[in-house]
């Protein structure tokens, strides 16, 4: 998959060092993946949720962090929309961010 933009992940774990390993693991697995549907994502990341509007939520580092992405399966692209703590996630609408 093509991921836009890794910079968001790097900026986040620069400030939250304990998220680095988990976010880099997510990035590596996602970059190598060739997802064509939600079931493909579930095979890679069991804790992913589809929340609508092509938005998907990943639990990062034992659910301490959340990662929201938009996935365009037809063009193999993942757009990172949000990286934050579980508390920050609770304050947003994951389907429209």
VEXDREN-2710 file (C-alpha; in Angstrom, 1 decimal):
% VEXDREN-2710
k/r/px/py/pz
1/UNK/0.0/0.0/0.0
2/UNK/1.1/3.6/-0.6
3/UNK/1.0/5.5/2.7
4/UNK/0.4/9.3/2.8
5/UNK/2.1/10.6/4.9
6/UNK/4.6/8.9/7.1
7/UNK/5.6/12.4/8.4
8/UNK/2.5/12.4/10.7
9/UNK/3.6/9.2/12.3
10/UNK/7.2/10.4/12.8
11/UNK/6.0/13.8/14.2
12/UNK/3.7/11.9/16.6
13/UNK/6.3/9.5/18.0
14/UNK/8.9/12.2/18.3
15/UNK/6.6/13.7/21.0
16/UNK/5.3/10.3/22.3
17/UNK/8.3/8.1/22.3
18/UNK/6.5/5.0/23.7
19/UNK/4.4/4.8/20.5
20/UNK/7.4/4.6/18.2
21/UNK/7.8/0.9/17.9
22/UNK/4.1/0.2/17.5
23/UNK/3.7/2.9/14.9
24/UNK/6.7/1.8/12.9
25/UNK/5.4/-1.8/13.0
26/UNK/2.1/-0.6/11.7
27/UNK/3.8/1.4/8.9
28/UNK/6.0/-1.6/7.9
29/UNK/3.2/-4.1/7.7
30/UNK/0.9/-1.7/5.9
31/UNK/3.5/-0.7/3.3
32/UNK/4.0/-4.4/2.4
33/UNK/0.3/-5.2/2.3
34/UNK/-1.9/-5.4/-0.8
35/UNK/-5.3/-4.9/0.7
36/UNK/-8.3/-5.1/-1.5
37/UNK/-11.0/-5.2/1.2
38/UNK/-11.7/-4.9/4.9
39/UNK/-11.2/-8.6/5.4
40/UNK/-7.6/-8.3/4.1
41/UNK/-6.9/-5.6/6.7
42/UNK/-8.4/-7.8/9.5
43/UNK/-6.0/-10.6/8.5
44/UNK/-3.1/-8.2/9.1
45/UNK/-4.5/-6.2/12.1
46/UNK/-7.1/-8.0/14.1
47/UNK/-8.0/-4.9/16.1
48/UNK/-8.9/-2.7/13.2
49/UNK/-12.5/-1.2/13.0
50/UNK/-14.3/0.1/9.9
51/UNK/-16.2/3.2/11.1
52/UNK/-17.7/4.3/7.8
53/UNK/-16.9/6.7/5.0
54/UNK/-13.7/4.7/4.1
55/UNK/-12.3/5.4/7.5
56/UNK/-10.6/2.7/9.6
57/UNK/-9.4/2.9/13.2
58/UNK/-6.3/1.0/14.4
59/UNK/-5.5/0.3/18.0
60/UNK/-1.9/1.1/18.6
61/UNK/0.3/-0.2/21.4
62/UNK/-2.4/-2.1/23.3
63/UNK/-5.1/0.5/22.6
64/UNK/-3.1/3.3/24.2
65/UNK/-3.1/5.2/20.9
66/UNK/-5.5/5.3/18.0
67/UNK/-4.7/5.7/14.3
68/UNK/-7.4/6.8/11.8
69/UNK/-6.8/6.3/8.1
70/UNK/-8.8/6.6/4.9
71/UNK/-8.1/3.6/2.6
72/UNK/-8.7/3.7/-1.1
73/UNK/-8.5/0.1/-2.1
74/UNK/-8.9/0.7/-5.8
75/UNK/-5.7/2.7/-6.0
76/UNK/-3.9/1.0/-3.0
77/UNK/-3.5/4.2/-0.9
78/UNK/-3.7/4.8/2.8
79/UNK/-4.1/8.4/4.0
80/UNK/-3.2/9.0/7.6
81/UNK/-5.8/11.3/9.1
82/UNK/-5.3/11.2/12.9
83/UNK/-2.8/9.8/15.4
84/UNK/-3.6/10.4/19.1
85/UNK/-4.3/9.0/22.5
86/UNK/-7.4/7.1/23.2
87/UNK/-8.7/10.2/25.2
88/UNK/-8.0/12.5/22.2
89/UNK/-9.8/10.0/19.9
90/UNK/-12.9/10.1/22.1
91/UNK/-13.2/13.8/21.4
92/UNK/-13.4/13.5/17.6
93/UNK/-15.7/12.0/14.9
94/UNK/-13.6/9.3/13.4
95/UNK/-15.8/9.2/10.2
96/UNK/-15.3/12.8/9.2
97/UNK/-11.7/13.6/10.3
END
